[in-house]
Amino acid sequence: TAADGSYIQARTIEWAKGELKSEYVIIPRGEELQSYTPSGLNGIKFTARHGVVGLAVEVKEFIAEGINEVGLSAGLFFFPRYGSYMAYDVNKSSITLADLQVVQWILSQFSTIDELKQNIDKVEIVGLAQSSVVHWRIGEPTGRQVVMEIVGGKVSFYENTVGVLTNAPGFEWHLANLENYVNLRPGSAPNYTLKRELLQPIGGSSAMLGLPGDFTPPSRFVRAAFFCNTAPQRSNGHDTVLQAFHILNNFDVPIAIENPDEKSLPSATQWTSAIDLSARKIYYKTAYNNSIRVIDLHTIDFENVKYQSHNLDTTKYQPIENIAIK
């Protein structure tokens, strides 16, 4: 949160099994939408009450991160082994909502977190594939953020005051795990005399010795919580967005770390996004082009714009500015 009240949510998305097809999606107000189910395009039908801009994966319906025109934001994160939905019942297909379309449904239907909570029991959320289990982060321009998880078919909401979400295990486990790092501080540790031996820090940031540096979800959660909650407050949304991108550079997964057989990707981190919920702007950069791009929802006429999607990169090329010397 910036000093002027601007609220920013930012994240990375990883995929180490080849290129993840990614698009930005524009959903107009009044668009008729329908969910997939394991048996086809026969799930719940709904009409967009709010215009939406999202970043989608594989197909335009699978929005992984986005914001609507009233400032509600949502994103999905994988939740394998720990999350579990109710089994799909073909007789309930008319109220069935695919997990990968929950963000699309939330952003097109609701203005607030409480409004979502009041309506969540009107749908049956199911997975489209056995490995497709996710949980969600939902945020408001007020700075309120919740995590929504489904375990054993039961939906639970958790107030997220630490402001971080990664993948499995569950959110409550991640919060408990933070207590293993209660010693971490920004800056340098003080000198310490061990009997007659004076121990001194070798370099800067010694007070954060023990901060996990691997790419497992528990370690990324701890690292993100530490960086996010020790970062100095910036004056406005623009500067806070840039700070968020800078922090998230620490979470870029190098090629072949997660999947040693993958050789073609420039990075296992496919794209990074930042959303200014207050200014209704969504920013992103990709593995192919680290130049930051922005979509300003205020410039979109959601009453008349067409439902559309476009590749995040028009060309997979990183422009480099040439400095002319005279």
C-alpha positions in Angstrom: 0.0 0.0 0.0 1.4 3.4 -1.1 1.4 6.5 1.2 -1.4 7.9 -1.0 -3.5 4.8 -0.3 -2.9 3.1 -3.7 -3.2 -0.7 -3.2 -1.0 -3.0 -5.4 -1.1 -6.8 -5.9 1.6 -8.5 -7.9 2.6 -12.0 -8.7 4.6 -14.3 -11.0 3.4 -17.4 -12.8 5.6 -20.3 -13.6 5.4 -23.2 -16.0 8.4 -25.4 -16.7 6.9 -27.8 -19.3 7.2 -25.7 -22.4 5.7 -22.4 -23.4 2.5 -21.4 -21.5 0.1 -19.8 -24.0 -0.8 -16.5 -22.3 -3.2 -13.8 -23.4 -4.8 -10.6 -22.1 -8.5 -10.8 -22.1 -11.2 -8.0 -22.3 -14.7 -9.0 -21.2 -17.4 -6.3 -21.8 -20.3 -5.6 -19.5 -23.3 -7.8 -20.5 -21.2 -10.6 -22.1 -22.9 -14.0 -21.9 -20.4 -16.5 -20.5 -20.5 -20.2 -19.7 -18.3 -22.6 -17.8 -16.7 -25.8 -19.0 -17.3 -29.0 -17.0 -15.4 -32.4 -17.3 -18.1 -33.4 -19.9 -17.9 -30.3 -22.1 -19.1 -26.7 -22.4 -22.3 -27.3 -20.4 -21.7 -25.6 -17.0 -23.2 -22.6 -15.4 -24.2 -19.7 -17.6 -23.7 -16.1 -16.3 -23.8 -12.6 -17.6 -21.0 -10.2 -16.9 -22.2 -7.5 -14.5 -18.8 -5.8 -14.6 -16.2 -5.3 -17.3 -13.0 -7.3 -16.8 -9.4 -7.3 -17.9 -7.5 -10.5 -17.2 -4.4 -12.4 -18.0 -5.4 -15.9 -19.1 -3.5 -19.1 -19.8 -4.2 -21.7 -22.5 -7.6 -20.3 -23.4 -9.2 -17.0 -22.8 -11.7 -18.4 -20.3 -8.9 -19.5 -17.9 -8.1 -16.1 -16.3 -5.2 -16.6 -13.9 -5.0 -13.0 -12.8 -7.2 -10.0 -13.3 -9.3 -7.0 -12.2 -12.7 -5.7 -12.9 -13.9 -2.1 -13.5 -14.9 -1.6 -9.9 -11.5 -2.6 -8.6 -12.0 -6.2 -7.4 -9.0 -8.3 -8.2 -8.5 -12.1 -8.2 -5.9 -14.7 -9.1 -5.5 -18.4 -9.0 -2.5 -20.4 -7.6 -1.9 -24.2 -7.9 -2.9 -26.2 -4.8 -2.0 -29.8 -5.6 -2.4 -32.7 -3.1 -4.0 -30.4 -0.4 -7.0 -29.0 -2.2 -9.9 -31.2 -3.2 -13.3 -30.5 -4.8 -16.6 -32.3 -4.7 -16.9 -35.0 -7.4 -18.5 -33.7 -10.6 -22.2 -34.6 -10.9 -23.5 -34.3 -14.4 -27.0 -33.7 -13.0 -25.7 -30.4 -11.5 -24.0 -29.2 -14.6 -26.2 -26.1 -14.7 -24.6 -24.8 -11.5 -21.1 -26.3 -12.1 -18.2 -23.9 -12.3 -14.7 -25.1 -13.5 -11.9 -24.2 -11.1 -9.9 -22.5 -13.9 -12.9 -20.2 -14.6 -13.6 -19.1 -11.0 -11.6 -15.9 -11.5 -13.6 -15.1 -14.6 -16.8 -15.7 -12.6 -15.7 -13.7 -9.6 -14.6 -10.6 -11.5 -17.5 -10.5 -13.9 -20.1 -10.9 -11.1 -19.0 -9.2 -7.9 -17.9 -5.9 -6.5 -16.7 -7.0 -3.0 -15.3 -9.9 -1.2 -18.4 -10.1 1.0 -20.6 -10.2 -2.1 -18.6 -13.2 -3.3 -18.9 -15.0 0.1 -22.7 -14.5 0.1 -22.9 -16.2 -3.4 -20.2 -18.9 -3.3 -22.7 -21.6 -2.2 -24.7 -21.1 -5.4 -22.1 -22.9 -7.5 -20.4 -26.3 -7.5 -16.7 -25.8 -8.2 -15.0 -28.8 -9.9 -11.7 -29.5 -11.5 -11.4 -30.1 -15.2 -8.4 -32.5 -14.7 -7.2 -34.5 -11.8 -4.0 -32.4 -11.5 -6.0 -29.1 -11.8 -6.5 -28.1 -8.1 -6.1 -24.4 -7.3 -6.8 -21.9 -4.6 -7.4 -18.2 -5.0 -6.4 -14.7 -3.8 -9.1 -12.0 -3.9 -8.5 -8.4 -3.1 -10.3 -5.1 -2.8 -9.1 -1.5 -3.4 -9.5 -1.0 0.4 -6.5 -3.2 0.9 -8.5 -6.2 2.2 -7.3 -9.5 0.8 -8.6 -13.0 1.4 -7.5 -16.5 0.4 -10.2 -19.0 -0.7 -9.5 -22.7 -0.5 -11.5 -25.8 -1.1 -10.6 -28.9 0.9 -12.9 -32.0 0.8 -15.4 -29.9 -1.1 -15.7 -27.3 1.7 -15.0 -23.7 0.8 -13.0 -21.7 3.4 -12.0 -18.0 3.4 -9.0 -16.7 5.3 -8.2 -13.0 5.9 -4.7 -12.5 4.4 -3.0 -9.8 6.6 0.5 -10.9 5.6 -0.3 -10.2 1.9 1.3 -13.3 0.4 0.1 -16.5 -1.3 2.0 -19.3 -3.0 1.1 -22.8 -3.8 0.6 -25.9 -1.5 0.3 -26.6 1.4 -2.7 -24.6 2.6 -2.6 -21.0 3.7 -2.9 -21.7 7.4 0.2 -24.0 7.2 2.2 -21.3 5.5 1.3 -18.8 8.3 2.4 -21.3 10.9 5.6 -22.0 9.1 6.5 -18.2 9.2 7.1 -18.7 12.9 10.2 -20.8 12.0 11.7 -17.5 10.8 10.9 -15.2 13.7 14.6 -14.2 13.9 14.8 -12.6 10.4 15.4 -8.9 10.2 16.5 -6.4 7.6 20.0 -5.0 7.9 23.0 -6.5 9.6 23.3 -8.7 12.7 25.3 -7.2 15.7 28.7 -8.5 16.6 28.7 -11.5 19.0 31.4 -12.8 21.3 31.6 -16.6 21.5 33.7 -17.1 24.6 36.8 -15.0 23.6 36.2 -15.2 19.8 34.6 -12.0 18.3 32.2 -13.0 15.5 31.3 -10.2 13.1 29.1 -10.1 10.0 31.0 -10.9 6.8 28.8 -8.6 4.7 25.5 -6.7 4.5 22.1 -8.2 5.3 23.5 -10.6 7.8 20.4 -10.3 9.9 18.5 -12.2 7.2 20.7 -15.3 7.4 18.5 -18.3 7.2 16.0 -16.8 4.7 15.2 -19.8 2.4 16.4 -19.3 -1.2 15.0 -22.3 -3.0 11.9 -22.3 -5.2 9.6 -24.5 -3.3 6.2 -22.9 -2.4 7.0 -22.8 1.4 10.3 -21.1 0.8 8.9 -18.6 -1.7 6.1 -17.8 0.8 8.6 -16.9 3.5 10.9 -15.0 1.2 7.9 -13.0 -0.3 6.5 -12.3 3.2 9.9 -11.0 4.3 10.5 -8.8 1.3 6.9 -7.5 1.1 6.6 -6.5 4.7 10.1 -5.0 5.1 9.9 -2.9 1.9 9.8 0.9 2.5 6.5 2.5 1.7 6.5 4.5 -1.6 4.6 7.7 -2.1 2.2 6.6 -4.9 0.9 3.7 -6.9 3.3 4.1 -9.9 6.3 3.8 -7.6 4.8 1.0 -5.7 4.2 -1.0 -8.9 7.8 -0.6 -9.9 8.9 -1.7 -6.4 6.7 -4.8 -6.7 8.3 -5.7 -10.0 11.7 -5.2 -8.4 10.8 -7.5 -5.5 9.4 -10.1 -7.8 12.7 -10.3 -9.7 13.9 -12.3 -6.8 11.4 -15.0 -7.7 12.3 -15.6 -11.3 12.8 -19.3 -11.7 15.9 -20.0 -14.0 15.4 -22.4 -16.9 15.9 -26.1 -16.1 15.9 -25.6 -12.3 12.4 -27.1 -12.0 12.5 -29.3 -15.1 16.1 -30.2 -16.1 14.9 -31.6 -19.5 13.4 -28.3 -20.6 16.0 -26.3 -22.7 14.0 -23.9 -24.8 12.3 -21.6 -22.4 14.1 -18.3 -21.6 12.8 -18.8 -18.0 10.4 -21.0 -16.1 8.7 -17.8 -14.9 6.4 -17.1 -17.8 5.1 -13.7 -16.8 5.0 -11.2 -13.9 2.0 -8.9 -13.3 1.2 -6.0 -11.0 -2.3 -4.6 -10.5 -3.1 -1.2 -9.1 -6.5 -1.8 -7.7 -7.0 1.9 -6.8 -6.1 3.2 -10.3 -7.6 0.2 -12.1 -4.5 -0.6 -14.1 -2.9 -3.9 -14.8 0.8 -4.1 -15.7 2.8 -7.1 -17.0 6.1 -8.2 -18.4 7.0 -11.6 -19.8 9.9 -14.0 -20.1 10.4 -12.9 -23.7 10.1 -9.2 -23.2 10.8 -7.6 -19.8 9.5 -4.2 -20.9 6.5 -3.3 -18.7 3.2 -2.9 -20.4 0.0 -1.5 -18.9 -3.7 -1.7 -19.6 -5.7 1.2 -18.1 -9.3 0.1 -17.5 -10.4 3.7 -17.5 -9.7 3.9 -21.2 -12.0 1.0 -22.0 -15.7 1.4 -22.9 -16.9 -1.8 -21.3 -20.4 -1.1 -22.6 -19.4 -1.3 -26.3 -16.0 -3.1 -26.4 -15.9 -6.5 -27.9 -15.0 -9.7 -26.0 -11.5 -10.3 -27.1 -8.1 -11.8 -26.3 -4.6 -11.1 -27.6 -1.2 -12.7 -27.0 0.8 -11.0 -24.2 3.7 -10.6 -26.6 3.1 -9.5 -30.2 6.6 -10.6 -30.9 8.9 -12.7 -28.7 11.7 -10.2 -28.7 13.3 -8.1 -26.0 14.0 -4.5 -27.3 17.2 -3.0 -26.2 17.7 0.7 -26.2 20.8 1.8 -28.1 22.7 4.7 -26.5 24.1 7.0 -29.2 27.4 8.6 -28.2 28.4 11.8 -29.9 
